Amino acid sequence: MANKSDQARAYVVGAYRFMVELDGMLVAGFSEVSGLNSELELQEVAEGGLNQYTHRLPGRVRLEPLVLKRGMTTTNELWSWYSDVMRGVIQRKSGSIILYNEKDQEFRRWNFYDAYPTKWSGADLRASSSEIAVEYVELTHNGFKAR
């Protein structure tokens, strides 16, 4: 029989079952996603008359770009999207990063908004390597929400 400490233990999932969705379409298997970071900048304001005390007040939110990595596929949609942005045709897309539990049920979803690619990198090619060719795209966005 489970005791109270077992029932109160936090449930955690692995970081290896996930999908990326762009404008409602699941995009072919990314091997890595990073940049789900947000930081609140602080403003320091000295209190008048008390030199030893400083108030730390919340300021702007700083967001890091999302970085999506995947093996190169026969489709070229990431490069095409980035190429359009280079030509000045900026199509913003919203999407989601979806984390699944061990039963392949959705565990957590981060919805990001108004993203567009600002960096694309193709594969590092080496004749002596047996690694797969990996491309990555960096997306600048206007925020995300966890659901």
Backbone as JSON Lines, residues from 0, in Angstrom:
{"i":0,"aa":"M","n":[0.84,-1.19,0.0],"ca":[0.0,0.0,0.0],"c":[0.88,1.24,0.0]}
{"i":1,"aa":"A","n":[0.51,2.23,-0.78],"ca":[1.29,3.46,-0.89],"c":[1.07,4.33,0.34]}
{"i":2,"aa":"N","n":[2.17,4.93,0.8],"ca":[2.02,5.85,1.94],"c":[1.82,7.27,1.43]}
{"i":3,"aa":"K","n":[1.59,8.19,2.34],"ca":[1.31,9.58,1.97],"c":[2.46,10.23,1.21]}
{"i":4,"aa":"S","n":[3.7,9.92,1.57],"ca":[4.82,10.55,0.88],"c":[4.9,10.11,-0.58]}
{"i":5,"aa":"D","n":[4.51,8.85,-0.88],"ca":[4.47,8.4,-2.27],"c":[3.41,9.15,-3.06]}
{"i":6,"aa":"Q","n":[2.26,9.39,-2.45],"ca":[1.18,10.07,-3.13],"c":[1.5,11.55,-3.36]}
{"i":7,"aa":"A","n":[2.28,12.14,-2.47],"ca":[2.59,13.56,-2.58],"c":[3.79,13.81,-3.49]}
{"i":8,"aa":"R","n":[4.53,12.74,-3.85],"ca":[5.71,12.91,-4.69],"c":[5.32,13.5,-6.05]}
{"i":9,"aa":"A","n":[6.1,14.43,-6.53],"ca":[5.8,15.09,-7.79],"c":[5.96,14.11,-8.95]}
{"i":10,"aa":"Y","n":[5.08,14.21,-9.91],"ca":[5.14,13.39,-11.11],"c":[6.05,14.08,-12.12]}
{"i":11,"aa":"V","n":[7.01,13.38,-12.65],"ca":[7.92,13.97,-13.64],"c":[7.89,13.11,-14.9]}
{"i":12,"aa":"V","n":[8.21,13.74,-16.03],"ca":[8.25,13.0,-17.3],"c":[9.6,13.24,-17.95]}
{"i":13,"aa":"G","n":[9.95,12.36,-18.87],"ca":[11.19,12.51,-19.62],"c":[11.08,13.63,-20.64]}
{"i":14,"aa":"A","n":[12.22,14.19,-21.01],"ca":[12.25,15.31,-21.95],"c":[12.48,14.84,-23.38]}
{"i":15,"aa":"Y","n":[12.17,13.59,-23.67],"ca":[12.49,13.02,-24.98],"c":[11.27,12.69,-25.82]}
{"i":16,"aa":"R","n":[10.07,12.88,-25.31],"ca":[8.84,12.64,-26.08],"c":[8.16,13.98,-26.32]}
{"i":17,"aa":"F","n":[8.36,14.52,-27.5],"ca":[7.78,15.83,-27.79],"c":[7.53,15.97,-29.29]}
{"i":18,"aa":"M","n":[6.68,16.92,-29.63],"ca":[6.39,17.27,-31.02],"c":[6.37,18.78,-31.12]}
{"i":19,"aa":"V","n":[6.56,19.27,-32.34],"ca":[6.46,20.7,-32.61],"c":[5.34,20.9,-33.61]}
{"i":20,"aa":"E","n":[4.51,21.88,-33.32],"ca":[3.37,22.2,-34.17],"c":[3.55,23.63,-34.65]}
{"i":21,"aa":"L","n":[3.39,23.87,-35.95],"ca":[3.44,25.23,-36.51],"c":[2.14,25.5,-37.25]}
{"i":22,"aa":"D","n":[1.45,26.54,-36.85],"ca":[0.16,26.89,-37.44],"c":[-0.79,25.7,-37.53]}
{"i":23,"aa":"G","n":[-0.85,24.91,-36.45],"ca":[-1.79,23.81,-36.37],"c":[-1.34,22.52,-37.03]}
{"i":24,"aa":"M","n":[-0.16,22.5,-37.69],"ca":[0.34,21.29,-38.34],"c":[1.51,20.72,-37.57]}
{"i":25,"aa":"L","n":[1.5,19.41,-37.28],"ca":[2.64,18.78,-36.66],"c":[3.77,18.74,-37.69]}
{"i":26,"aa":"V","n":[4.93,19.24,-37.28],"ca":[6.07,19.33,-38.19],"c":[6.99,18.14,-37.92]}
{"i":27,"aa":"A","n":[7.57,17.62,-38.98],"ca":[8.39,16.4,-38.89],"c":[9.38,16.45,-37.76]}
{"i":28,"aa":"G","n":[9.53,15.32,-37.09],"ca":[10.28,15.06,-35.89],"c":[11.54,15.86,-35.61]}
{"i":29,"aa":"F","n":[11.44,16.81,-34.75],"ca":[12.62,17.53,-34.3],"c":[13.31,16.69,-33.23]}
{"i":30,"aa":"S","n":[14.63,16.69,-33.27],"ca":[15.39,15.91,-32.3],"c":[15.72,16.72,-31.06]}
{"i":31,"aa":"E","n":[15.62,18.04,-31.18],"ca":[15.98,18.88,-30.04],"c":[15.26,20.22,-30.14]}
{"i":32,"aa":"V","n":[14.79,20.7,-29.01],"ca":[14.18,22.03,-28.91],"c":[14.81,22.71,-27.71]}
{"i":33,"aa":"S","n":[15.28,23.93,-27.9],"ca":[15.8,24.7,-26.77],"c":[15.3,26.14,-26.89]}
{"i":34,"aa":"G","n":[15.47,26.89,-25.83],"ca":[15.07,28.29,-25.83],"c":[13.75,28.57,-25.14]}
{"i":35,"aa":"L","n":[13.18,27.58,-24.48],"ca":[11.96,27.84,-23.7],"c":[12.37,28.55,-22.42]}
{"i":36,"aa":"N","n":[12.86,29.77,-22.59],"ca":[13.37,30.54,-21.46],"c":[12.73,31.93,-21.46]}
{"i":37,"aa":"S","n":[12.47,32.4,-20.29],"ca":[11.92,33.73,-20.09],"c":[12.58,34.3,-18.84]}
{"i":38,"aa":"E","n":[12.96,35.56,-18.9],"ca":[13.62,36.17,-17.75],"c":[13.02,37.55,-17.5]}
{"i":39,"aa":"L","n":[12.68,37.82,-16.26],"ca":[12.15,39.12,-15.86],"c":[13.32,40.01,-15.49]}
{"i":40,"aa":"E","n":[13.49,41.09,-16.24],"ca":[14.55,42.04,-15.91],"c":[14.13,42.83,-14.67]}
{"i":41,"aa":"L","n":[15.1,43.14,-13.84],"ca":[14.81,43.89,-12.61],"c":[15.41,45.29,-12.7]}
{"i":42,"aa":"Q","n":[14.68,46.25,-12.19],"ca":[15.16,47.62,-12.1],"c":[15.46,47.91,-10.63]}
{"i":43,"aa":"E","n":[16.63,48.43,-10.39],"ca":[16.99,48.77,-9.01],"c":[16.75,50.25,-8.78]}
{"i":44,"aa":"V","n":[15.99,50.56,-7.71],"ca":[15.66,51.94,-7.36],"c":[16.09,52.16,-5.91]}
{"i":45,"aa":"A","n":[16.99,53.1,-5.73],"ca":[17.46,53.4,-4.37],"c":[16.37,54.14,-3.61]}
{"i":46,"aa":"E","n":[16.15,53.75,-2.37],"ca":[15.16,54.42,-1.53],"c":[15.76,55.74,-1.04]}
{"i":47,"aa":"G","n":[15.0,56.8,-1.21],"ca":[15.47,58.12,-0.81],"c":[15.75,58.21,0.68]}
{"i":48,"aa":"G","n":[16.92,58.74,1.03],"ca":[17.3,58.93,2.42],"c":[17.92,57.71,3.08]}
{"i":49,"aa":"L","n":[17.78,56.54,2.48],"ca":[18.4,55.33,3.03],"c":[19.35,54.76,2.0]}
{"i":50,"aa":"N","n":[20.61,55.08,2.1],"ca":[21.58,54.65,1.11],"c":[21.82,53.15,1.11]}
{"i":51,"aa":"Q","n":[21.51,52.47,2.19],"ca":[21.81,51.05,2.26],"c":[20.68,50.16,1.7]}
{"i":52,"aa":"Y","n":[19.56,50.74,1.28],"ca":[18.44,49.93,0.83],"c":[18.08,50.25,-0.62]}
{"i":53,"aa":"T","n":[17.94,49.2,-1.43],"ca":[17.56,49.35,-2.83],"c":[16.35,48.45,-3.11]}
{"i":54,"aa":"H","n":[15.33,49.03,-3.75],"ca":[14.15,48.25,-4.16],"c":[14.48,47.61,-5.51]}
{"i":55,"aa":"R","n":[14.08,46.37,-5.66],"ca":[14.23,45.66,-6.94],"c":[12.83,45.45,-7.5]}
{"i":56,"aa":"L","n":[12.53,46.18,-8.58],"ca":[11.19,46.17,-9.17],"c":[11.19,45.42,-10.5]}
{"i":57,"aa":"P","n":[10.09,44.75,-10.8],"ca":[10.04,44.02,-12.08],"c":[10.02,44.99,-13.26]}
{"i":58,"aa":"G","n":[10.72,44.59,-14.3],"ca":[10.77,45.39,-15.53],"c":[10.23,44.57,-16.69]}
{"i":59,"aa":"R","n":[10.93,44.65,-17.82],"ca":[10.51,43.94,-19.03],"c":[10.82,42.45,-18.94]}
{"i":60,"aa":"V","n":[10.12,41.7,-19.78],"ca":[10.37,40.27,-19.91],"c":[11.28,40.08,-21.12]}
{"i":61,"aa":"R","n":[12.36,39.34,-20.91],"ca":[13.28,39.05,-22.0],"c":[13.08,37.6,-22.42]}
{"i":62,"aa":"L","n":[12.9,37.39,-23.72],"ca":[12.66,36.06,-24.27],"c":[13.85,35.63,-25.12]}
{"i":63,"aa":"E","n":[14.21,34.38,-25.02],"ca":[15.24,33.83,-25.89],"c":[14.59,33.24,-27.13]}
{"i":64,"aa":"P","n":[15.31,33.2,-28.23],"ca":[14.75,32.55,-29.42],"c":[14.61,31.05,-29.19]}
{"i":65,"aa":"L","n":[13.64,30.46,-29.86],"ca":[13.49,29.01,-29.86],"c":[14.43,28.43,-30.9]}
{"i":66,"aa":"V","n":[15.12,27.37,-30.57],"ca":[16.01,26.7,-31.51],"c":[15.47,25.29,-31.73]}
{"i":67,"aa":"L","n":[15.16,24.99,-33.0],"ca":[14.62,23.69,-33.37],"c":[15.65,22.96,-34.21]}
{"i":68,"aa":"K","n":[15.99,21.73,-33.83],"ca":[16.96,20.92,-34.58],"c":[16.29,19.64,-35.04]}
{"i":69,"aa":"R","n":[16.63,19.25,-36.28],"ca":[16.11,18.0,-36.8],"c":[17.01,17.47,-37.9]}
{"i":70,"aa":"G","n":[16.88,16.19,-38.16],"ca":[17.58,15.6,-39.3],"c":[17.01,16.17,-40.58]}
{"i":71,"aa":"M","n":[17.88,16.4,-41.55],"ca":[17.41,16.96,-42.83],"c":[16.49,15.94,-43.5]}
{"i":72,"aa":"T","n":[15.41,16.45,-44.07],"ca":[14.4,15.6,-44.7],"c":[14.25,16.01,-46.16]}
{"i":73,"aa":"T","n":[13.37,15.33,-46.86],"ca":[13.14,15.65,-48.27],"c":[12.36,16.95,-48.42]}
{"i":74,"aa":"T","n":[11.66,17.37,-47.39],"ca":[10.94,18.64,-47.46],"c":[11.88,19.78,-47.1]}
{"i":75,"aa":"N","n":[11.61,20.93,-47.65],"ca":[12.49,22.07,-47.5],"c":[11.77,23.28,-46.9]}
{"i":76,"aa":"E","n":[10.72,23.02,-46.1],"ca":[9.87,24.13,-45.64],"c":[10.57,25.09,-44.7]}
{"i":77,"aa":"L","n":[11.49,24.6,-43.86],"ca":[12.2,25.51,-42.95],"c":[13.09,26.47,-43.73]}
{"i":78,"aa":"W","n":[13.83,25.92,-44.71],"ca":[14.68,26.79,-45.53],"c":[13.83,27.78,-46.32]}
{"i":79,"aa":"S","n":[12.72,27.33,-46.88],"ca":[11.85,28.22,-47.67],"c":[11.31,29.36,-46.81]}
{"i":80,"aa":"W","n":[10.9,29.05,-45.6],"ca":[10.38,30.06,-44.68],"c":[11.47,31.07,-44.36]}
{"i":81,"aa":"Y","n":[12.66,30.59,-44.05],"ca":[13.78,31.48,-43.75],"c":[14.17,32.3,-44.99]}
{"i":82,"aa":"S","n":[14.18,31.68,-46.15],"ca":[14.52,32.37,-47.4],"c":[13.55,33.51,-47.67]}
{"i":83,"aa":"D","n":[12.28,33.28,-47.41],"ca":[11.28,34.35,-47.58],"c":[11.59,35.53,-46.66]}
{"i":84,"aa":"V","n":[11.95,35.25,-45.4],"ca":[12.27,36.32,-44.46],"c":[13.49,37.11,-44.94]}
{"i":85,"aa":"M","n":[14.49,36.41,-45.49],"ca":[15.67,37.11,-46.02],"c":[15.3,38.06,-47.15]}
{"i":86,"aa":"R","n":[14.27,37.72,-47.92],"ca":[13.82,38.57,-49.02],"c":[12.85,39.65,-48.55]}
{"i":87,"aa":"G","n":[12.55,39.69,-47.24],"ca":[11.67,40.72,-46.71],"c":[10.22,40.31,-46.62]}
{"i":88,"aa":"V","n":[9.92,39.07,-46.95],"ca":[8.55,38.56,-46.86],"c":[8.46,37.79,-45.54]}
{"i":89,"aa":"I","n":[7.99,38.48,-44.51],"ca":[7.95,37.89,-43.18],"c":[6.56,37.34,-42.91]}
{"i":90,"aa":"Q","n":[6.49,36.02,-42.82],"ca":[5.25,35.35,-42.47],"c":[5.4,34.83,-41.05]}
{"i":91,"aa":"R","n":[4.67,35.45,-40.13],"ca":[4.74,35.03,-38.73],"c":[3.83,33.83,-38.51]}
{"i":92,"aa":"K","n":[4.34,32.89,-37.73],"ca":[3.56,31.7,-37.43],"c":[3.52,31.49,-35.93]}
{"i":93,"aa":"S","n":[2.42,30.99,-35.46],"ca":[2.31,30.59,-34.06],"c":[2.39,29.08,-34.01]}
{"i":94,"aa":"G","n":[2.75,28.57,-32.85],"ca":[2.89,27.13,-32.76],"c":[2.92,26.65,-31.33]}
{"i":95,"aa":"S","n":[3.27,25.39,-31.19],"ca":[3.31,24.76,-29.87],"c":[4.46,23.78,-29.8]}
{"i":96,"aa":"I","n":[4.99,23.64,-28.63],"ca":[5.9,22.56,-28.3],"c":[5.13,21.69,-27.32]}
{"i":97,"aa":"I","n":[4.95,20.43,-27.69],"ca":[4.08,19.54,-26.93],"c":[4.92,18.43,-26.33]}
{"i":98,"aa":"L","n":[4.85,18.29,-25.01],"ca":[5.57,17.24,-24.29],"c":[4.58,16.14,-23.93]}
{"i":99,"aa":"Y","n":[4.98,14.88,-24.2],"ca":[4.12,13.73,-23.93],"c":[4.67,12.91,-22.77]}
{"i":100,"aa":"N","n":[3.78,12.24,-22.04],"ca":[4.2,11.35,-20.97],"c":[4.52,9.98,-21.55]}
{"i":101,"aa":"E","n":[4.85,9.03,-20.68],"ca":[5.25,7.69,-21.14],"c":[4.11,6.9,-21.77]}
{"i":102,"aa":"K","n":[2.87,7.37,-21.62],"ca":[1.71,6.73,-22.26],"c":[1.32,7.45,-23.54]}
{"i":103,"aa":"D","n":[2.19,8.33,-24.04],"ca":[1.96,9.14,-25.24],"c":[0.72,10.02,-25.13]}
{"i":104,"aa":"Q","n":[0.44,10.48,-23.91],"ca":[-0.62,11.45,-23.68],"c":[0.02,12.81,-23.5]}
{"i":105,"aa":"E","n":[-0.66,13.84,-23.99],"ca":[-0.12,15.19,-23.84],"c":[0.02,15.54,-22.36]}
{"i":106,"aa":"F","n":[1.22,15.91,-21.96],"ca":[1.51,16.25,-20.57],"c":[1.56,17.76,-20.38]}
{"i":107,"aa":"R","n":[2.23,18.45,-21.26],"ca":[2.36,19.92,-21.17],"c":[2.49,20.48,-22.57]}
{"i":108,"aa":"R","n":[2.02,21.7,-22.75],"ca":[2.09,22.37,-24.05],"c":[2.52,23.81,-23.82]}
{"i":109,"aa":"W","n":[3.48,24.25,-24.61],"ca":[3.91,25.65,-24.6],"c":[3.52,26.24,-25.95]}
{"i":110,"aa":"N","n":[2.58,27.18,-25.94],"ca":[2.15,27.86,-27.16],"c":[2.99,29.12,-27.34]}
{"i":111,"aa":"F","n":[3.62,29.27,-28.49],"ca":[4.39,30.47,-28.79],"c":[3.71,31.23,-29.93]}
{"i":112,"aa":"Y","n":[3.98,32.54,-29.98],"ca":[3.2,33.42,-30.84],"c":[4.07,34.26,-31.76]}
{"i":113,"aa":"D","n":[3.56,34.49,-32.98],"ca":[4.15,35.43,-33.94],"c":[5.63,35.17,-34.18]}
{"i":114,"aa":"A","n":[5.98,33.93,-34.44],"ca":[7.38,33.56,-34.64],"c":[7.76,33.67,-36.11]}
{"i":115,"aa":"Y","n":[9.03,33.96,-36.34],"ca":[9.61,33.9,-37.68],"c":[11.08,33.55,-37.55]}
{"i":116,"aa":"P","n":[11.64,32.89,-38.57],"ca":[13.03,32.43,-38.47],"c":[14.02,33.58,-38.65]}
{"i":117,"aa":"T","n":[15.02,33.61,-37.78],"ca":[16.06,34.64,-37.88],"c":[17.44,34.02,-38.09]}
{"i":118,"aa":"K","n":[17.51,32.7,-38.05],"ca":[18.79,32.02,-38.31],"c":[18.48,30.61,-38.77]}
{"i":119,"aa":"W","n":[19.22,30.16,-39.78],"ca":[19.1,28.79,-40.25],"c":[20.5,28.24,-40.44]}
{"i":120,"aa":"S","n":[20.72,27.03,-40.03],"ca":[22.01,26.38,-40.24],"c":[21.79,25.01,-40.83]}
{"i":121,"aa":"G","n":[22.55,24.72,-41.85],"ca":[22.5,23.4,-42.47],"c":[23.46,22.47,-41.75]}
{"i":122,"aa":"A","n":[23.59,21.29,-42.29],"ca":[24.39,20.25,-41.67],"c":[25.89,20.55,-41.78]}
{"i":123,"aa":"D","n":[26.64,20.12,-40.76],"ca":[28.09,20.08,-40.85],"c":[28.43,18.8,-41.59]}
{"i":124,"aa":"L","n":[29.13,18.93,-42.72],"ca":[29.4,17.78,-43.56],"c":[30.84,17.32,-43.38]}
{"i":125,"aa":"R","n":[31.01,16.03,-43.06],"ca":[32.34,15.44,-42.9],"c":[32.3,14.03,-43.49]}
{"i":126,"aa":"A","n":[33.15,13.77,-44.44],"ca":[33.18,12.46,-45.1],"c":[33.53,11.35,-44.12]}
{"i":127,"aa":"S","n":[34.27,11.66,-43.06],"ca":[34.69,10.63,-42.12],"c":[33.66,10.36,-41.02]}
{"i":128,"aa":"S","n":[32.53,11.05,-41.05],"ca":[31.53,10.92,-39.99],"c":[30.4,10.0,-40.42]}
{"i":129,"aa":"S","n":[29.76,9.37,-39.46],"ca":[28.58,8.55,-39.75],"c":[27.32,9.16,-39.14]}
{"i":130,"aa":"E","n":[27.42,10.42,-38.7],"ca":[26.27,11.11,-38.1],"c":[25.28,11.52,-39.18]}
{"i":131,"aa":"I","n":[24.02,11.69,-38.77],"ca":[23.01,12.16,-39.72],"c":[23.17,13.66,-39.95]}
{"i":132,"aa":"A","n":[22.71,14.12,-41.08],"ca":[22.75,15.56,-41.41],"c":[21.64,16.25,-40.63]}
{"i":133,"aa":"V","n":[22.0,17.29,-39.86],"ca":[21.05,17.99,-39.0],"c":[20.99,19.46,-39.41]}
{"i":134,"aa":"E","n":[19.77,19.98,-39.54],"ca":[19.58,21.41,-39.76],"c":[18.94,22.0,-38.53]}
{"i":135,"aa":"Y","n":[19.18,23.3,-38.31],"ca":[18.45,23.94,-37.22],"c":[18.01,25.32,-37.65]}
{"i":136,"aa":"V","n":[16.91,25.72,-37.04],"ca":[16.34,27.03,-37.3],"c":[16.1,27.7,-35.96]}
{"i":137,"aa":"E","n":[16.38,28.99,-35.92],"ca":[16.17,29.79,-34.71],"c":[14.97,30.7,-34.96]}
{"i":138,"aa":"L","n":[14.0,30.64,-34.07],"ca":[12.77,31.41,-34.22],"c":[12.7,32.52,-33.17]}
{"i":139,"aa":"T","n":[12.52,33.74,-33.64],"ca":[12.23,34.85,-32.75],"c":[10.71,34.91,-32.6]}
{"i":140,"aa":"H","n":[10.25,35.12,-31.4],"ca":[8.8,35.08,-31.14],"c":[8.4,36.19,-30.18]}
{"i":141,"aa":"N","n":[7.1,36.35,-30.02],"ca":[6.55,37.4,-29.14],"c":[5.99,36.83,-27.85]}
{"i":142,"aa":"G","n":[6.51,35.7,-27.39],"ca":[6.1,35.16,-26.12],"c":[5.51,33.77,-26.22]}
{"i":143,"aa":"F","n":[5.41,33.12,-25.07],"ca":[4.81,31.81,-25.0],"c":[4.06,31.66,-23.69]}
{"i":144,"aa":"K","n":[3.13,30.73,-23.69],"ca":[2.35,30.42,-22.49],"c":[2.34,28.92,-22.29]}
{"i":145,"aa":"A","n":[2.49,28.5,-21.05],"ca":[2.4,27.08,-20.72],"c":[0.94,26.73,-20.48]}
{"i":146,"aa":"R","n":[0.56,25.58,-20.92],"ca":[-0.81,25.11,-20.77],"c":[-0.81,23.71,-20.26]}
